[in-house]
Structure formats: C-alpha cells, structure tokens
Amino acid sequence: MIAGLVYQISMATQSIFGGIVPNDIGGFAPNDIGGFAPNDNGGSVPNVTSFDDVISLTSRNSSAMSVTSSMVFTSENGTVCDECDVAEIFSPPRLSPRADLWGLRGGFSHDLTTGYDLLTTLGRSQSWHELQSSKPGVLIASPPCTWYSAIQNLNMHRYSADVREARSRDAGQLLGYALRCCKEQLLCGRGFVFEHPWKASSWKLPAVTEFLCLDGVATIDFDQCATGLQGPNGQPIEKRTRLMTNMPQIVEVFSKLQCKCKVKHLNIEGACLGVRLGPYCQVYTPALCDQLLGCSASYIHGDDLENSEGF
C-alpha cells in the first residue's frame, strides 16, 4: 500500500498536467491528457493530477502518508518541517527573521524568491504539505494584487482577450490558494492574516465575500505611513491596506494605525529617484513586521488586548 501511495503522490509531482484540473476557487482548466496511468504491476492507479487530488489522497491515507511524507514532499533543506509560530506565503522572509525577537519560532516563507512557484500544482502541493507539517500558529498571506489593483483596471483595455483571460486565471489561482490556506488555519483553530490593498477589486470577488461571512472573520483598514513607510526621498507613502483576519489582536491594534501625516504623501504610482514605487512598497517596514509579530505573540500566548498598544 505504501509503495502504491508513493507512486500516486509521485504522479502528482511528475505528471501534474494530465486530466481536468480543478482550480483553487472553482472552475476547471483542461489540459493534455487524462484517464488512468498504468502502474508497474499491471492494472491502473488513479492519475493524480491536481492539488485537490493530492489533498484527497493524503487525507485518505494519513497513516501511510506519515511514513512516506519525507520521501515525497520535503522542505527546502530536504527535511520534514518542524512546527512553528509564524509563517508566510507569497512573500520573501519578512516576519520570520524577526520572530525570535518576540519569543516566536519563525517558519517558512513560500514565494518565487524562495523556490516555490505557487502557480504550479507541484509548488502548491509542496507548500500545502509544509503548512500541514508546520502547523503555524499564525499564517500571513499576501498574494499578488497586481491584477486586482485600481491602476490595472484602468489599463485593462490594453490587453487582448487571451491575455486578460490568462492573467485573470493565474491571479485567481494564487488568490484561491491563499484563501484555502487561511481557511485551513481557521478550521484548525489557528490564526491568519490576509493582506491586500483596500481598493483592490479582489475584495468584491464571491470567494472573498463568502469567506468574510465565516464566523470569527473580520477586516480592518490601516495606513502604512503609520508604520513608517516612506519613499527613497523620505516622503511618507500612505498605501491604505486592508487585512482580513480571525485574530482580535489584529483588529484592535491596526485600527489605531491611521494616517497622522502633516505633509503630502508620495504617490505610490510611478517612481522616485529612479526607484519604481510599486515593488518598493511591497517590502514591509520593520515597524509593520513588529506590529504583526506583536499581535501574533499576543494571539498565540493568549495575552490581554490591553497590552497591544505597546507593539
């Protein structure tokens, strides 16, 4: 049975483009082949082709998976992941390197920059396995927002129908995976923070509005200039941002982070001193990291909210 399970999981990592692959937020993407793949002993085993197939397979074979998981999915250094307090998806390491300052165990950071292509079934399956293994107390999810940005909507007419369809599909795949991970955290009684710009059209998508109806889920808007975000010239950048979370500490603390600037903000669009401000503003300030880590420590350790103001 274990050998068969390893083979089936291997199919998920080596032949991931066969059959009809359901995406993470609904709908189907056809690809080249389907049906069943013959195994070495004759007969056939199901052709495991999608992220959903992997999740279903491992849940049905949990005891065998505990034996074989290290042979199939491993972390970047080739070992099974230890449990952690804080982890991140769709970002390079931002909170994890500072976690120990708050008495927390930093965990994984899944992003293209760390070797995880979450547009692929393999990338999402590896990421999901690490999420299951690490059981982070708090997960920070910040999927790409480019396709959902206000400026993107203004430029939509510049793209062909095929390009719009492809980019929309990719954006939906990434957003859907982020929501799936956040829902896993919610169902397992762990914390999550989902971050997107407050004007992003993603907040109006059915998958997001339905998620917001789940018990214990709330949103809070804040200004990143209140966490020290400023341009290369020292001018503050407002970058109003919305967080979706199941952590009361986040709502309490970030409700206080509103703009109090007395000078004009730098427009996030365009460049300053030769630096493109869009990518520049994707980097969290140390103060923002510490706000998130302070809330995470309070959430994990069950501290009173009255201590949150000092973060």
N, C-alpha and C positions, 0 to 999 in steps of 0.2 A: 504494500500500500504506500509506504514511504517513497519507494522508488518511483511509483506512478505519480505521486504528488509532486516530486521534484521535477519529473518530466513535464507535467502540466504547467507548473509555475514557470519552467524554462520556456515553454511555448509562449507564455505571456511576455517574456523578456526578449525572445528572439524572433517571434513571428507575430509581432503586435499589430500588424496591419492587415489581418485577414478577417473576413466576415463583415457583419454590420456592427459598427462600434457605437454604442450609446454614449453621448457626451455627458458631461457632469451636470448640466442643468436642463436636460430634456432634448428631444430630437435625436436624429440618427445621422451618422456620416458614413456613407457607403465607401468601401474600398475594394481591393482587387480580388480577394479570394475568400472563401467561406467553407462551411461544411466541417468535416472532421479530418484530423491528421492521424495517419496510421502510426501505431507505436511499434517498438522493436519486436514485440512478442506476438504480433498479429492483432487483428481487431482494430479498434479505434478508441481514442480518448477525445473528449471534447476539445475543440480548438479554442484555447483560452486567448481571447484577442483583445480584451478591453480592460480598463481599470476596474470596472464593475465586476468583470469575470474574476479578477484576482481577489477582490474583496470577498465575493461569494465563495470562492474556492477555499480560501484560508479560513473563513468562518465555519465552513462545513467540516474542515479537517484540522481543528485547532490543536488537538493533541499531537498529530503528526507534524504540524507546522512548527510547534515548539521545538521539535527535534531537528527540523531541516532548515529553519529560517536563516541561520547563519551561513548555510551553503547557498542560499538563493539571493537574499537581499541583505546587504551589509551597509554600514555607514562608510563615509569617505575613507577612513583609515582601515577599512576591512574588518571591523569588529562590530558586534551587536551593540546597539546604543544603550547607554545607561539612562536611568530615569533622570529628569532634570526639572528645574523650576520654571525656566523661561526659555522659549524657543521662538523662532521667526520663520515665516515663509514669505517669499517674494521680496527678499531684501538681503544684501550682504550683512555680515555680522554688525549689528548696531547696539543691541542691548546686551547680548551675551558677553562681550568683552568687559562690560562694566558690572555684570551681575554680582560678582563676588564682593563688590563694594557695599552691596545691600544684603549680604549674607545669603545670596541666592546661588543656585547652581545653573550656570549658563548652559544652554543646549545647542541644538542645530540651527543653522540658518540656510534655508533652501532657496537657491537663486541660481540664475545662469552663471553668476560670478563665482559661485562655489561648486559648480559642476552639475547642477540639477536643471535639466530642461523640462519644465513643468508643462510644456505644450505636448510632450510625448507621453504615451501610455507608460513607457518604462520609467520616465522621470517621476510621474505622479505615483506609480506603484512603489518605487523606492522611497519616495517622500512619505507616503502613507504608512509604509512599514515602520519607518523611523518614528513617526507620530505614535503608532501603536506601541512601539517598544519603549520610547522615552517617557510617554505619559506626562507631557509638560504641564505644570500647574497653571501656567498662563501661556497662551499662544498669541503672537502678534502677527496679523495677516494684512499685508498691504499690496494687493495685486495691482498690476499696471493699470493706470487710469487714463492713459493717452486717448484711447478710443472713445471714452465717455466724457472727455473734457469739453468745456464750452467752446474753446477755440477750434477743436476738432469738428464740432457741429457746424461752425461757420465755413469750414473748408471742405465739407462733405461733397460738394458739387464737383470738386476737382478730381475725384476718384471715379474710375469706371465701376459698373455694377459688379463685375467679378472681384475687383479689389475690395470693394465695400463688403461684399459677402464673406470673403476670406478673412478680412481683418475683424469683422464682427464675430465670426465663428471662433477665431483664436481668442479674442477678448472674452467671449462668453465661456470658453473652455477654462481659462485661467480664473475668471471670477467664480465660476461654478465650483472649481476645486477649492478655492479659498472658503466659500460658504460651506462646503462639505466638511472641511477640517474644523471650522468654527462650530458646526452643528455637532460634530463628534465630541468636541470639548464640552459643549453644553449638556449633551446626553450623559456624559461621563462625570458630570459634576465638577468640571474644571473650568478655568477662566479663559476668555478670549477677548481680543480687541481687533476689530476690523476697521481699517482706515482708508478713506477716500476723500477727495475734495468735496466740500459741502455742495458745490454747484454741479457735481458730476451727474450725468444722466443715469448712471447705474442705480442711483437711489430710487428711481421710478420703475425699475425692472420688476416684473412679477416675482422672480426668485428672491429678490431682496425685500420687497414689501411683505411677502409671505413670511420671510424669516423674521421680520420685525414684529410679527404678530405672535411669535412664540413667547411663552411665559418667561419672564425674567430678562427679556432683551430690551435694551433702551439705546437711544442715541444722544450724543452731546456734541455741540459745535464749539470750537475754540479757535483762537488766532495764534499762529505760530510765532508771530512777532513777540508774543508774550512769553515765549520760551527762548528768546534771543536770536531768532532767525533774522539775519541781515545780509545784504549783498556784499560783494567784494569791496565796495566803496564805503561800507559801514552804515549804509542807509537801511532802515528796517523794512522787512518784507512781511506783509500781513499773512498771506496764504491761509485763508479760513478753511478749516478742516473739520470733517465730521467723523466721529468714532461711533461704531456700533459695538455694544458690549453687554455682558451679563454680570459685570463687576460694579457694584455700587460705588466702590472707591474711585473708579474712573469718572463716573458721572459727577461725584462730589468735587473732586479735585479739578477736573478740566472745565467745569462750569465757571470757575474763577479765573481761568486763563483767557481773558478778553483784552482786546487792544486798549492800551492806555497811552499810545504814542502821541507826542506833541508835534511831531514832524511828519512830512509827507512820506508815504510808503513808496518803495521802489516797485515798479510794475513787474510782475513775475514773468510776463511775456517778453521775449527778446533777449538782449544780452547787456552785460555791464562789464566794462573794462576787458572786453574780449571773451567773457565767460558767459555761456548760454545758461540762463537762469532756470529753465525747466529742470534739467538734470541736476543743477547745482542745489536746487531746493528739495530734491529727493533725499538729501542727506539730513538725518535727524541731528539737531543740535545736542550737545551734552546735557543741557538742561531738560530737553524733551525726553531724552533717554532716561534721565534720573526721575522725571515725573512718572513715567510709565513703570520704571522699576520700583519706585516707592509704593505706587498703588499695588503692584504685583506682590511685593513683600507683605503689605497690609492684608491683601486678599488671602494669600497663602497661609499666613500666620494667624489670621483671624483678629487682627488688631482693630481697635475702635477707629471710626472715621474721624473723630475729633483730633486725632494726631496727624491727619493727612495734610493739613495746611502747611506743615513744615517741609514738605517734599521739595 
